[in-house]
Amino acid sequence: MQRVSSTTADFAADLSRLGAAIRAARKEKEISQETLAYLAGVDRSHMGKIERGERNVTILNVLRIALALHCLPSDLLQRAKL
């Protein structure tokens, strides 16, 4: 059974791993952060904050980012080990 985040530090670590997973997937597709932001309909500076784990990404934005990366949202979550 997977752990459930319960502290602020746990959530921060989860966001950091998700951001790293998004960044890695973007780099594999060889697209810029600016291009991913455009394709996902997210402001470029916000995308940067998501990739750095500085913003709590909404499920809607995870869906948009996954669509822009041509993958499933679950792929990003698995990659982040969430």
PDB file with SEQRES, HELIX, SHEET and CRYST1 records, atoms N, CA, C and O in Angstrom:
SEQRES   1 A   82  MET GLN ARG VAL SER SER THR THR ALA ASP PHE ALA ALA          
SEQRES   2 A   82  ASP LEU SER ARG LEU GLY ALA ALA ILE ARG ALA ALA ARG          
SEQRES   3 A   82  LYS GLU LYS GLU ILE SER GLN GLU THR LEU ALA TYR LEU          
SEQRES   4 A   82  ALA GLY VAL ASP ARG SER HIS MET GLY LYS ILE GLU ARG          
SEQRES   5 A   82  GLY GLU ARG ASN VAL THR ILE LEU ASN VAL LEU ARG ILE          
SEQRES   6 A   82  ALA LEU ALA LEU HIS CYS LEU PRO SER ASP LEU LEU GLN          
SEQRES   7 A   82  ARG ALA LYS LEU                                              
HELIX    1 AA1 THR A    8  GLU A   28  1                                  21    
HELIX    2 AA2 GLN A   33  ALA A   40  1                                   8    
HELIX    3 AA3 ARG A   44  GLU A   51  1                                   8    
HELIX    4 AA4 ILE A   59  ALA A   68  1                                  10    
HELIX    5 AA5 PRO A   73  ARG A   79  1                                   7    
CRYST1    1.000    1.000    1.000  90.00  90.00  90.00 P 1           1          
ATOM      1  N   MET A   1       0.846  -1.182   0.000  1.00  0.00           N  
ATOM      2  CA  MET A   1       0.000   0.000   0.000  1.00  0.00           C  
ATOM      3  C   MET A   1       0.886   1.237   0.000  1.00  0.00           C  
ATOM      4  O   MET A   1       1.904   1.288   0.690  1.00  0.00           O  
ATOM      5  N   GLN A   2       0.491   2.221  -0.773  1.00  0.00           N  
ATOM      6  CA  GLN A   2       1.273   3.445  -0.864  1.00  0.00           C  
ATOM      7  C   GLN A   2       0.968   4.358   0.309  1.00  0.00           C  
ATOM      8  O   GLN A   2      -0.129   4.349   0.868  1.00  0.00           O  
ATOM      9  N   ARG A   3       1.973   5.145   0.661  1.00  0.00           N  
ATOM     10  CA  ARG A   3       1.782   6.086   1.755  1.00  0.00           C  
ATOM     11  C   ARG A   3       0.881   7.223   1.307  1.00  0.00           C  
ATOM     12  O   ARG A   3       0.743   7.493   0.114  1.00  0.00           O  
ATOM     13  N   VAL A   4       0.282   7.875   2.262  1.00  0.00           N  
ATOM     14  CA  VAL A   4      -0.547   9.039   1.994  1.00  0.00           C  
ATOM     15  C   VAL A   4       0.153  10.234   2.613  1.00  0.00           C  
ATOM     16  O   VAL A   4       0.493  10.218   3.796  1.00  0.00           O  
ATOM     17  N   SER A   5       0.367  11.265   1.818  1.00  0.00           N  
ATOM     18  CA  SER A   5       1.007  12.465   2.340  1.00  0.00           C  
ATOM     19  C   SER A   5       0.129  13.077   3.414  1.00  0.00           C  
ATOM     20  O   SER A   5      -1.094  13.130   3.282  1.00  0.00           O  
ATOM     21  N   SER A   6       0.767  13.536   4.478  1.00  0.00           N  
ATOM     22  CA  SER A   6      -0.036  14.095   5.551  1.00  0.00           C  
ATOM     23  C   SER A   6       0.539  15.388   6.120  1.00  0.00           C  
ATOM     24  O   SER A   6      -0.149  16.092   6.859  1.00  0.00           O  
ATOM     25  N   THR A   7       1.772  15.709   5.794  1.00  0.00           N  
ATOM     26  CA  THR A   7       2.362  16.935   6.312  1.00  0.00           C  
ATOM     27  C   THR A   7       2.695  17.876   5.170  1.00  0.00           C  
ATOM     28  O   THR A   7       2.738  17.479   4.006  1.00  0.00           O  
ATOM     29  N   THR A   8       2.927  19.110   5.520  1.00  0.00           N  
ATOM     30  CA  THR A   8       3.301  20.097   4.518  1.00  0.00           C  
ATOM     31  C   THR A   8       4.575  19.675   3.799  1.00  0.00           C  
ATOM     32  O   THR A   8       4.698  19.857   2.588  1.00  0.00           O  
ATOM     33  N   ALA A   9       5.516  19.114   4.540  1.00  0.00           N  
ATOM     34  CA  ALA A   9       6.766  18.651   3.927  1.00  0.00           C  
ATOM     35  C   ALA A   9       6.504  17.518   2.945  1.00  0.00           C  
ATOM     36  O   ALA A   9       7.128  17.462   1.886  1.00  0.00           O  
ATOM     37  N   ASP A  10       5.581  16.609   3.287  1.00  0.00           N  
ATOM     38  CA  ASP A  10       5.225  15.519   2.373  1.00  0.00           C  
ATOM     39  C   ASP A  10       4.632  16.065   1.084  1.00  0.00           C  
ATOM     40  O   ASP A  10       4.990  15.629  -0.010  1.00  0.00           O  
ATOM     41  N   PHE A  11       3.719  17.024   1.224  1.00  0.00           N  
ATOM     42  CA  PHE A  11       3.090  17.610   0.041  1.00  0.00           C  
ATOM     43  C   PHE A  11       4.120  18.337  -0.819  1.00  0.00           C  
ATOM     44  O   PHE A  11       4.080  18.243  -2.046  1.00  0.00           O  
ATOM     45  N   ALA A  12       5.036  19.058  -0.188  1.00  0.00           N  
ATOM     46  CA  ALA A  12       6.074  19.771  -0.924  1.00  0.00           C  
ATOM     47  C   ALA A  12       6.947  18.789  -1.697  1.00  0.00           C  
ATOM     48  O   ALA A  12       7.301  19.047  -2.847  1.00  0.00           O  
ATOM     49  N   ALA A  13       7.293  17.671  -1.079  1.00  0.00           N  
ATOM     50  CA  ALA A  13       8.102  16.650  -1.753  1.00  0.00           C  
ATOM     51  C   ALA A  13       7.329  16.040  -2.918  1.00  0.00           C  
ATOM     52  O   ALA A  13       7.905  15.777  -3.974  1.00  0.00           O  
ATOM     53  N   ASP A  14       6.030  15.814  -2.734  1.00  0.00           N  
ATOM     54  CA  ASP A  14       5.200  15.259  -3.811  1.00  0.00           C  
ATOM     55  C   ASP A  14       5.147  16.215  -4.991  1.00  0.00           C  
ATOM     56  O   ASP A  14       5.276  15.792  -6.140  1.00  0.00           O  
ATOM     57  N   LEU A  15       4.955  17.506  -4.716  1.00  0.00           N  
ATOM     58  CA  LEU A  15       4.902  18.502  -5.793  1.00  0.00           C  
ATOM     59  C   LEU A  15       6.236  18.595  -6.516  1.00  0.00           C  
ATOM     60  O   LEU A  15       6.280  18.770  -7.734  1.00  0.00           O  
ATOM     61  N   SER A  16       7.311  18.478  -5.772  1.00  0.00           N  
ATOM     62  CA  SER A  16       8.635  18.518  -6.376  1.00  0.00           C  
ATOM     63  C   SER A  16       8.856  17.324  -7.311  1.00  0.00           C  
ATOM     64  O   SER A  16       9.400  17.476  -8.405  1.00  0.00           O  
ATOM     65  N   ARG A  17       8.428  16.139  -6.869  1.00  0.00           N  
ATOM     66  CA  ARG A  17       8.570  14.943  -7.713  1.00  0.00           C  
ATOM     67  C   ARG A  17       7.683  15.029  -8.945  1.00  0.00           C  
ATOM     68  O   ARG A  17       8.100  14.634 -10.033  1.00  0.00           O  
ATOM     69  N   LEU A  18       6.466  15.539  -8.791  1.00  0.00           N  
ATOM     70  CA  LEU A  18       5.575  15.684  -9.942  1.00  0.00           C  
ATOM     71  C   LEU A  18       6.157  16.683 -10.937  1.00  0.00           C  
ATOM     72  O   LEU A  18       6.137  16.443 -12.144  1.00  0.00           O  
ATOM     73  N   GLY A  19       6.671  17.793 -10.440  1.00  0.00           N  
ATOM     74  CA  GLY A  19       7.296  18.779 -11.318  1.00  0.00           C  
ATOM     75  C   GLY A  19       8.479  18.198 -12.071  1.00  0.00           C  
ATOM     76  O   GLY A  19       8.658  18.458 -13.261  1.00  0.00           O  
ATOM     77  N   ALA A  20       9.286  17.409 -11.371  1.00  0.00           N  
ATOM     78  CA  ALA A  20      10.445  16.772 -12.017  1.00  0.00           C  
ATOM     79  C   ALA A  20       9.985  15.778 -13.079  1.00  0.00           C  
ATOM     80  O   ALA A  20      10.618  15.652 -14.128  1.00  0.00           O  
ATOM     81  N   ALA A  21       8.891  15.076 -12.813  1.00  0.00           N  
ATOM     82  CA  ALA A  21       8.356  14.116 -13.787  1.00  0.00           C  
ATOM     83  C   ALA A  21       7.853  14.839 -15.032  1.00  0.00           C  
ATOM     84  O   ALA A  21       8.065  14.373 -16.152  1.00  0.00           O  
ATOM     85  N   ILE A  22       7.189  15.969 -14.840  1.00  0.00           N  
ATOM     86  CA  ILE A  22       6.702  16.759 -15.973  1.00  0.00           C  
ATOM     87  C   ILE A  22       7.891  17.284 -16.784  1.00  0.00           C  
ATOM     88  O   ILE A  22       7.884  17.224 -18.013  1.00  0.00           O  
ATOM     89  N   ARG A  23       8.900  17.794 -16.095  1.00  0.00           N  
ATOM     90  CA  ARG A  23      10.090  18.311 -16.780  1.00  0.00           C  
ATOM     91  C   ARG A  23      10.780  17.214 -17.588  1.00  0.00           C  
ATOM     92  O   ARG A  23      11.158  17.430 -18.739  1.00  0.00           O  
ATOM     93  N   ALA A  24      10.942  16.036 -16.982  1.00  0.00           N  
ATOM     94  CA  ALA A  24      11.604  14.927 -17.669  1.00  0.00           C  
ATOM     95  C   ALA A  24      10.821  14.512 -18.912  1.00  0.00           C  
ATOM     96  O   ALA A  24      11.407  14.274 -19.968  1.00  0.00           O  
ATOM     97  N   ALA A  25       9.495  14.426 -18.787  1.00  0.00           N  
ATOM     98  CA  ALA A  25       8.665  14.053 -19.936  1.00  0.00           C  
ATOM     99  C   ALA A  25       8.758  15.109 -21.032  1.00  0.00           C  
ATOM    100  O   ALA A  25       8.802  14.777 -22.217  1.00  0.00           O  
ATOM    101  N   ARG A  26       8.788  16.372 -20.638  1.00  0.00           N  
ATOM    102  CA  ARG A  26       8.910  17.459 -21.616  1.00  0.00           C  
ATOM    103  C   ARG A  26      10.240  17.372 -22.358  1.00  0.00           C  
ATOM    104  O   ARG A  26      10.295  17.514 -23.579  1.00  0.00           O  
ATOM    105  N   LYS A  27      11.296  17.139 -21.609  1.00  0.00           N  
ATOM    106  CA  LYS A  27      12.614  17.056 -22.240  1.00  0.00           C  
ATOM    107  C   LYS A  27      12.726  15.846 -23.155  1.00  0.00           C  
ATOM    108  O   LYS A  27      13.391  15.913 -24.189  1.00  0.00           O  
ATOM    109  N   GLU A  28      12.087  14.745 -22.789  1.00  0.00           N  
ATOM    110  CA  GLU A  28      12.082  13.567 -23.667  1.00  0.00           C  
ATOM    111  C   GLU A  28      11.405  13.877 -24.993  1.00  0.00           C  
ATOM    112  O   GLU A  28      11.803  13.367 -26.041  1.00  0.00           O  
ATOM    113  N   LYS A  29      10.373  14.721 -24.937  1.00  0.00           N  
ATOM    114  CA  LYS A  29       9.655  15.114 -26.161  1.00  0.00           C  
ATOM    115  C   LYS A  29      10.403  16.223 -26.915  1.00  0.00           C  
ATOM    116  O   LYS A  29      10.010  16.621 -28.011  1.00  0.00           O  
ATOM    117  N   GLU A  30      11.489  16.709 -26.302  1.00  0.00           N  
ATOM    118  CA  GLU A  30      12.310  17.760 -26.898  1.00  0.00           C  
ATOM    119  C   GLU A  30      11.516  19.019 -27.231  1.00  0.00           C  
ATOM    120  O   GLU A  30      11.625  19.576 -28.324  1.00  0.00           O  
ATOM    121  N   ILE A  31      10.713  19.451 -26.254  1.00  0.00           N  
ATOM    122  CA  ILE A  31       9.985  20.708 -26.419  1.00  0.00           C  
ATOM    123  C   ILE A  31      10.374  21.645 -25.279  1.00  0.00           C  
ATOM    124  O   ILE A  31      10.738  21.210 -24.187  1.00  0.00           O  
ATOM    125  N   SER A  32      10.287  22.919 -25.560  1.00  0.00           N  
ATOM    126  CA  SER A  32      10.645  23.918 -24.554  1.00  0.00           C  
ATOM    127  C   SER A  32       9.531  24.055 -23.521  1.00  0.00           C  
ATOM    128  O   SER A  32       8.389  23.649 -23.736  1.00  0.00           O  
ATOM    129  N   GLN A  33       9.909  24.637 -22.406  1.00  0.00           N  
ATOM    130  CA  GLN A  33       8.918  24.911 -21.366  1.00  0.00           C  
ATOM    131  C   GLN A  33       7.855  25.867 -21.897  1.00  0.00           C  
ATOM    132  O   GLN A  33       6.670  25.727 -21.598  1.00  0.00           O  
ATOM    133  N   GLU A  34       8.289  26.820 -22.671  1.00  0.00           N  
ATOM    134  CA  GLU A  34       7.359  27.783 -23.248  1.00  0.00           C  
ATOM    135  C   GLU A  34       6.357  27.097 -24.184  1.00  0.00           C  
ATOM    136  O   GLU A  34       5.166  27.408 -24.163  1.00  0.00           O  
ATOM    137  N   THR A  35       6.844  26.173 -24.996  1.00  0.00           N  
ATOM    138  CA  THR A  35       5.960  25.437 -25.909  1.00  0.00           C  
ATOM    139  C   THR A  35       4.977  24.574 -25.137  1.00  0.00           C  
ATOM    140  O   THR A  35       3.790  24.542 -25.461  1.00  0.00           O  
ATOM    141  N   LEU A  36       5.464  23.873 -24.114  1.00  0.00           N  
ATOM    142  CA  LEU A  36       4.555  23.045 -23.307  1.00  0.00           C  
ATOM    143  C   LEU A  36       3.490  23.915 -22.660  1.00  0.00           C  
ATOM    144  O   LEU A  36       2.311  23.560 -22.651  1.00  0.00           O  
ATOM    145  N   ALA A  37       3.902  25.044 -22.124  1.00  0.00           N  
ATOM    146  CA  ALA A  37       2.935  25.945 -21.491  1.00  0.00           C  
ATOM    147  C   ALA A  37       1.871  26.380 -22.495  1.00  0.00           C  
ATOM    148  O   ALA A  37       0.680  26.389 -22.182  1.00  0.00           O  
ATOM    149  N   TYR A  38       2.306  26.741 -23.700  1.00  0.00           N  
ATOM    150  CA  TYR A  38       1.364  27.149 -24.744  1.00  0.00           C  
ATOM    151  C   TYR A  38       0.402  26.020 -25.091  1.00  0.00           C  
ATOM    152  O   TYR A  38      -0.810  26.225 -25.156  1.00  0.00           O  
ATOM    153  N   LEU A  39       0.948  24.830 -25.314  1.00  0.00           N  
ATOM    154  CA  LEU A  39       0.111  23.682 -25.696  1.00  0.00           C  
ATOM    155  C   LEU A  39      -0.871  23.293 -24.601  1.00  0.00           C  
ATOM    156  O   LEU A  39      -1.976  22.830 -24.884  1.00  0.00           O  
ATOM    157  N   ALA A  40      -0.464  23.485 -23.347  1.00  0.00           N  
ATOM    158  CA  ALA A  40      -1.316  23.103 -22.214  1.00  0.00           C  
ATOM    159  C   ALA A  40      -2.244  24.235 -21.784  1.00  0.00           C  
ATOM    160  O   ALA A  40      -3.125  24.031 -20.949  1.00  0.00           O  
ATOM    161  N   GLY A  41      -2.054  25.423 -22.348  1.00  0.00           N  
ATOM    162  CA  GLY A  41      -2.902  26.552 -21.962  1.00  0.00           C  
ATOM    163  C   GLY A  41      -2.583  27.070 -20.567  1.00  0.00           C  
ATOM    164  O   GLY A  41      -3.464  27.530 -19.842  1.00  0.00           O  
ATOM    165  N   VAL A  42      -1.303  26.986 -20.206  1.00  0.00           N  
ATOM    166  CA  VAL A  42      -0.848  27.427 -18.879  1.00  0.00           C  
ATOM    167  C   VAL A  42       0.172  28.538 -19.103  1.00  0.00           C  
ATOM    168  O   VAL A  42       0.979  28.457 -20.029  1.00  0.00           O  
ATOM    169  N   ASP A  43       0.147  29.561 -18.276  1.00  0.00           N  
ATOM    170  CA  ASP A  43       1.135  30.632 -18.379  1.00  0.00           C  
ATOM    171  C   ASP A  43       2.541  30.058 -18.223  1.00  0.00           C  
ATOM    172  O   ASP A  43       2.750  29.168 -17.400  1.00  0.00           O  
ATOM    173  N   ARG A  44       3.510  30.553 -19.000  1.00  0.00           N  
ATOM    174  CA  ARG A  44       4.864  30.018 -18.982  1.00  0.00           C  
ATOM    175  C   ARG A  44       5.508  30.114 -17.607  1.00  0.00           C  
ATOM    176  O   ARG A  44       6.178  29.178 -17.170  1.00  0.00           O  
ATOM    177  N   SER A  45       5.313  31.226 -16.926  1.00  0.00           N  
ATOM    178  CA  SER A  45       5.920  31.363 -15.598  1.00  0.00           C  
ATOM    179  C   SER A  45       5.281  30.391 -14.606  1.00  0.00           C  
ATOM    180  O   SER A  45       5.953  29.871 -13.716  1.00  0.00           O  
ATOM    181  N   HIS A  46       3.991  30.153 -14.766  1.00  0.00           N  
ATOM    182  CA  HIS A  46       3.312  29.179 -13.915  1.00  0.00           C  
ATOM    183  C   HIS A  46       3.843  27.763 -14.198  1.00  0.00           C  
ATOM    184  O   HIS A  46       4.020  26.967 -13.276  1.00  0.00           O  
ATOM    185  N   MET A  47       4.094  27.462 -15.471  1.00  0.00           N  
ATOM    186  CA  MET A  47       4.644  26.152 -15.829  1.00  0.00           C  
ATOM    187  C   MET A  47       6.009  25.960 -15.168  1.00  0.00           C  
ATOM    188  O   MET A  47       6.316  24.875 -14.674  1.00  0.00           O  
ATOM    189  N   GLY A  48       6.808  26.994 -15.161  1.00  0.00           N  
ATOM    190  CA  GLY A  48       8.109  26.918 -14.506  1.00  0.00           C  
ATOM    191  C   GLY A  48       7.966  26.614 -13.025  1.00  0.00           C  
ATOM    192  O   GLY A  48       8.721  25.811 -12.477  1.00  0.00           O  
ATOM    193  N   LYS A  49       7.008  27.246 -12.383  1.00  0.00           N  
ATOM    194  CA  LYS A  49       6.769  27.014 -10.964  1.00  0.00           C  
ATOM    195  C   LYS A  49       6.244  25.605 -10.713  1.00  0.00           C  
ATOM    196  O   LYS A  49       6.565  24.995  -9.693  1.00  0.00           O  
ATOM    197  N   ILE A  50       5.439  25.088 -11.635  1.00  0.00           N  
ATOM    198  CA  ILE A  50       4.959  23.704 -11.521  1.00  0.00           C  
ATOM    199  C   ILE A  50       6.143  22.752 -11.617  1.00  0.00           C  
ATOM    200  O   ILE A  50       6.279  21.839 -10.802  1.00  0.00           O  
ATOM    201  N   GLU A  51       6.999  22.963 -12.614  1.00  0.00           N  
ATOM    202  CA  GLU A  51       8.150  22.078 -12.803  1.00  0.00           C  
ATOM    203  C   GLU A  51       9.120  22.132 -11.624  1.00  0.00           C  
ATOM    204  O   GLU A  51       9.792  21.143 -11.330  1.00  0.00           O  
ATOM    205  N   ARG A  52       9.199  23.273 -10.953  1.00  0.00           N  
ATOM    206  CA  ARG A  52      10.076  23.390  -9.788  1.00  0.00           C  
ATOM    207  C   ARG A  52       9.394  22.952  -8.501  1.00  0.00           C  
ATOM    208  O   ARG A  52      10.016  22.969  -7.439  1.00  0.00           O  
ATOM    209  N   GLY A  53       8.122  22.559  -8.577  1.00  0.00           N  
ATOM    210  CA  GLY A  53       7.396  22.113  -7.395  1.00  0.00           C  
ATOM    211  C   GLY A  53       6.986  23.246  -6.478  1.00  0.00           C  
ATOM    212  O   GLY A  53       6.751  23.037  -5.288  1.00  0.00           O  
ATOM    213  N   GLU A  54       6.901  24.447  -7.030  1.00  0.00           N  
ATOM    214  CA  GLU A  54       6.567  25.625  -6.235  1.00  0.00           C  
ATOM    215  C   GLU A  54       5.074  25.940  -6.235  1.00  0.00           C  
ATOM    216  O   GLU A  54       4.616  26.790  -5.471  1.00  0.00           O  
ATOM    217  N   ARG A  55       4.328  25.268  -7.078  1.00  0.00           N  
ATOM    218  CA  ARG A  55       2.887  25.506  -7.168  1.00  0.00           C  
ATOM    219  C   ARG A  55       2.128  24.197  -7.037  1.00  0.00           C  
ATOM    220  O   ARG A  55       2.555  23.151  -7.525  1.00  0.00           O  
ATOM    221  N   ASN A  56       0.990  24.287  -6.365  1.00  0.00           N  
ATOM    222  CA  ASN A  56       0.113  23.144  -6.247  1.00  0.00           C  
ATOM    223  C   ASN A  56      -0.666  23.042  -7.559  1.00  0.00           C  
ATOM    224  O   ASN A  56      -1.567  23.839  -7.820  1.00  0.00           O  
ATOM    225  N   VAL A  57      -0.317  22.077  -8.360  1.00  0.00           N  
ATOM    226  CA  VAL A  57      -0.924  21.933  -9.686  1.00  0.00           C  
ATOM    227  C   VAL A  57      -2.312  21.305  -9.543  1.00  0.00           C  
ATOM    228  O   VAL A  57      -2.491  20.320  -8.827  1.00  0.00           O  
ATOM    229  N   THR A  58      -3.285  21.890 -10.236  1.00  0.00           N  
ATOM    230  CA  THR A  58      -4.645  21.352 -10.175  1.00  0.00           C  
ATOM    231  C   THR A  58      -4.765  20.116 -11.059  1.00  0.00           C  
ATOM    232  O   THR A  58      -3.952  19.903 -11.959  1.00  0.00           O  
ATOM    233  N   ILE A  59      -5.761  19.326 -10.799  1.00  0.00           N  
ATOM    234  CA  ILE A  59      -5.986  18.131 -11.623  1.00  0.00           C  
ATOM    235  C   ILE A  59      -6.275  18.554 -13.065  1.00  0.00           C  
ATOM    236  O   ILE A  59      -5.875  17.862 -14.000  1.00  0.00           O  
ATOM    237  N   LEU A  60      -6.953  19.664 -13.251  1.00  0.00           N  
ATOM    238  CA  LEU A  60      -7.225  20.156 -14.604  1.00  0.00           C  
ATOM    239  C   LEU A  60      -5.919  20.455 -15.339  1.00  0.00           C  
ATOM    240  O   LEU A  60      -5.777  20.125 -16.516  1.00  0.00           O  
ATOM    241  N   ASN A  61      -4.971  21.076 -14.647  1.00  0.00           N  
ATOM    242  CA  ASN A  61      -3.688  21.360 -15.294  1.00  0.00           C  
ATOM    243  C   ASN A  61      -2.879  20.093 -15.531  1.00  0.00           C  
ATOM    244  O   ASN A  61      -2.159  20.010 -16.525  1.00  0.00           O  
ATOM    245  N   VAL A  62      -2.976  19.110 -14.654  1.00  0.00           N  
ATOM    246  CA  VAL A  62      -2.314  17.822 -14.910  1.00  0.00           C  
ATOM    247  C   VAL A  62      -2.894  17.203 -16.174  1.00  0.00           C  
ATOM    248  O   VAL A  62      -2.152  16.665 -16.996  1.00  0.00           O  
ATOM    249  N   LEU A  63      -4.198  17.272 -16.336  1.00  0.00           N  
ATOM    250  CA  LEU A  63      -4.845  16.744 -17.546  1.00  0.00           C  
ATOM    251  C   LEU A  63      -4.372  17.499 -18.786  1.00  0.00           C  
ATOM    252  O   LEU A  63      -4.068  16.881 -19.807  1.00  0.00           O  
ATOM    253  N   ARG A  64      -4.309  18.817 -18.709  1.00  0.00           N  
ATOM    254  CA  ARG A  64      -3.874  19.632 -19.843  1.00  0.00           C  
ATOM    255  C   ARG A  64      -2.417  19.350 -20.204  1.00  0.00           C  
ATOM    256  O   ARG A  64      -2.073  19.231 -21.380  1.00  0.00           O  
ATOM    257  N   ILE A  65      -1.575  19.245 -19.193  1.00  0.00           N  
ATOM    258  CA  ILE A  65      -0.153  18.979 -19.423  1.00  0.00           C  
ATOM    259  C   ILE A  65       0.031  17.602 -20.032  1.00  0.00           C  
ATOM    260  O   ILE A  65       0.808  17.439 -20.974  1.00  0.00           O  
ATOM    261  N   ALA A  66      -0.672  16.611 -19.508  1.00  0.00           N  
ATOM    262  CA  ALA A  66      -0.573  15.253 -20.056  1.00  0.00           C  
ATOM    263  C   ALA A  66      -1.027  15.227 -21.514  1.00  0.00           C  
ATOM    264  O   ALA A  66      -0.385  14.592 -22.351  1.00  0.00           O  
ATOM    265  N   LEU A  67      -2.112  15.903 -21.817  1.00  0.00           N  
ATOM    266  CA  LEU A  67      -2.597  15.967 -23.198  1.00  0.00           C  
ATOM    267  C   LEU A  67      -1.538  16.608 -24.101  1.00  0.00           C  
ATOM    268  O   LEU A  67      -1.276  16.123 -25.202  1.00  0.00           O  
ATOM    269  N   ALA A  68      -0.940  17.686 -23.631  1.00  0.00           N  
ATOM    270  CA  ALA A  68       0.092  18.368 -24.424  1.00  0.00           C  
ATOM    271  C   ALA A  68       1.323  17.487 -24.625  1.00  0.00           C  
ATOM    272  O   ALA A  68       2.007  17.597 -25.643  1.00  0.00           O  
ATOM    273  N   LEU A  69       1.607  16.611 -23.656  1.00  0.00           N  
ATOM    274  CA  LEU A  69       2.756  15.712 -23.748  1.00  0.00           C  
ATOM    275  C   LEU A  69       2.411  14.380 -24.430  1.00  0.00           C  
ATOM    276  O   LEU A  69       3.274  13.516 -24.581  1.00  0.00           O  
ATOM    277  N   HIS A  70       1.160  14.222 -24.836  1.00  0.00           N  
ATOM    278  CA  HIS A  70       0.687  12.998 -25.473  1.00  0.00           C  
ATOM    279  C   HIS A  70       0.914  11.780 -24.578  1.00  0.00           C  
ATOM    280  O   HIS A  70       1.426  10.749 -25.014  1.00  0.00           O  
ATOM    281  N   CYS A  71       0.516  11.933 -23.311  1.00  0.00           N  
ATOM    282  CA  CYS A  71       0.609  10.817 -22.375  1.00  0.00           C  
ATOM    283  C   CYS A  71      -0.616  10.846 -21.471  1.00  0.00           C  
ATOM    284  O   CYS A  71      -1.422  11.776 -21.529  1.00  0.00           O  
ATOM    285  N   LEU A  72      -0.745   9.843 -20.656  1.00  0.00           N  
ATOM    286  CA  LEU A  72      -1.835   9.790 -19.693  1.00  0.00           C  
ATOM    287  C   LEU A  72      -1.422  10.510 -18.416  1.00  0.00           C  
ATOM    288  O   LEU A  72      -0.247  10.497 -18.050  1.00  0.00           O  
ATOM    289  N   PRO A  73      -2.382  11.141 -17.733  1.00  0.00           N  
ATOM    290  CA  PRO A  73      -2.050  11.749 -16.444  1.00  0.00           C  
ATOM    291  C   PRO A  73      -1.441  10.725 -15.480  1.00  0.00           C  
ATOM    292  O   PRO A  73      -0.546  11.051 -14.701  1.00  0.00           O  
ATOM    293  N   SER A  74      -1.929   9.504 -15.541  1.00  0.00           N  
ATOM    294  CA  SER A  74      -1.395   8.459 -14.661  1.00  0.00           C  
ATOM    295  C   SER A  74       0.076   8.182 -14.956  1.00  0.00           C  
ATOM    296  O   SER A  74       0.818   7.793 -14.054  1.00  0.00           O  
ATOM    297  N   ASP A  75       0.516   8.376 -16.205  1.00  0.00           N  
ATOM    298  CA  ASP A  75       1.932   8.208 -16.539  1.00  0.00           C  
ATOM    299  C   ASP A  75       2.787   9.211 -15.764  1.00  0.00           C  
ATOM    300  O   ASP A  75       3.848   8.867 -15.244  1.00  0.00           O  
ATOM    301  N   LEU A  76       2.315  10.442 -15.697  1.00  0.00           N  
ATOM    302  CA  LEU A  76       3.056  11.469 -14.962  1.00  0.00           C  
ATOM    303  C   LEU A  76       3.075  11.166 -13.468  1.00  0.00           C  
ATOM    304  O   LEU A  76       4.103  11.320 -12.808  1.00  0.00           O  
ATOM    305  N   LEU A  77       1.938  10.736 -12.944  1.00  0.00           N  
ATOM    306  CA  LEU A  77       1.868  10.407 -11.515  1.00  0.00           C  
ATOM    307  C   LEU A  77       2.721   9.199 -11.167  1.00  0.00           C  
ATOM    308  O   LEU A  77       3.381   9.182 -10.128  1.00  0.00           O  
ATOM    309  N   GLN A  78       2.712   8.189 -12.026  1.00  0.00           N  
ATOM    310  CA  GLN A  78       3.556   7.012 -11.790  1.00  0.00           C  
ATOM    311  C   GLN A  78       5.024   7.387 -11.850  1.00  0.00           C  
ATOM    312  O   GLN A  78       5.825   6.940 -11.030  1.00  0.00           O  
ATOM    313  N   ARG A  79       5.364   8.199 -12.811  1.00  0.00           N  
ATOM    314  CA  ARG A  79       6.739   8.644 -12.957  1.00  0.00           C  
ATOM    315  C   ARG A  79       7.212   9.385 -11.711  1.00  0.00           C  
ATOM    316  O   ARG A  79       8.375   9.285 -11.319  1.00  0.00           O  
ATOM    317  N   ALA A  80       6.296  10.132 -11.093  1.00  0.00           N  
ATOM    318  CA  ALA A  80       6.591  10.886  -9.871  1.00  0.00           C  
ATOM    319  C   ALA A  80       6.507  10.000  -8.631  1.00  0.00           C  
ATOM    320  O   ALA A  80       6.804  10.446  -7.523  1.00  0.00           O  
ATOM    321  N   LYS A  81       6.105   8.749  -8.818  1.00  0.00           N  
ATOM    322  CA  LYS A  81       5.924   7.799  -7.726  1.00  0.00           C  
ATOM    323  C   LYS A  81       4.892   8.291  -6.714  1.00  0.00           C  
ATOM    324  O   LYS A  81       5.093   8.219  -5.502  1.00  0.00           O  
ATOM    325  N   LEU A  82       3.779   8.795  -7.255  1.00  0.00           N  
ATOM    326  CA  LEU A  82       2.675   9.267  -6.405  1.00  0.00           C  
ATOM    327  C   LEU A  82       1.534   8.271  -6.429  1.00  0.00           C  
ATOM    328  O   LEU A  82       0.513   8.487  -5.776  1.00  0.00           O  
TER     329      LEU A  82                                                      
END                                                                             
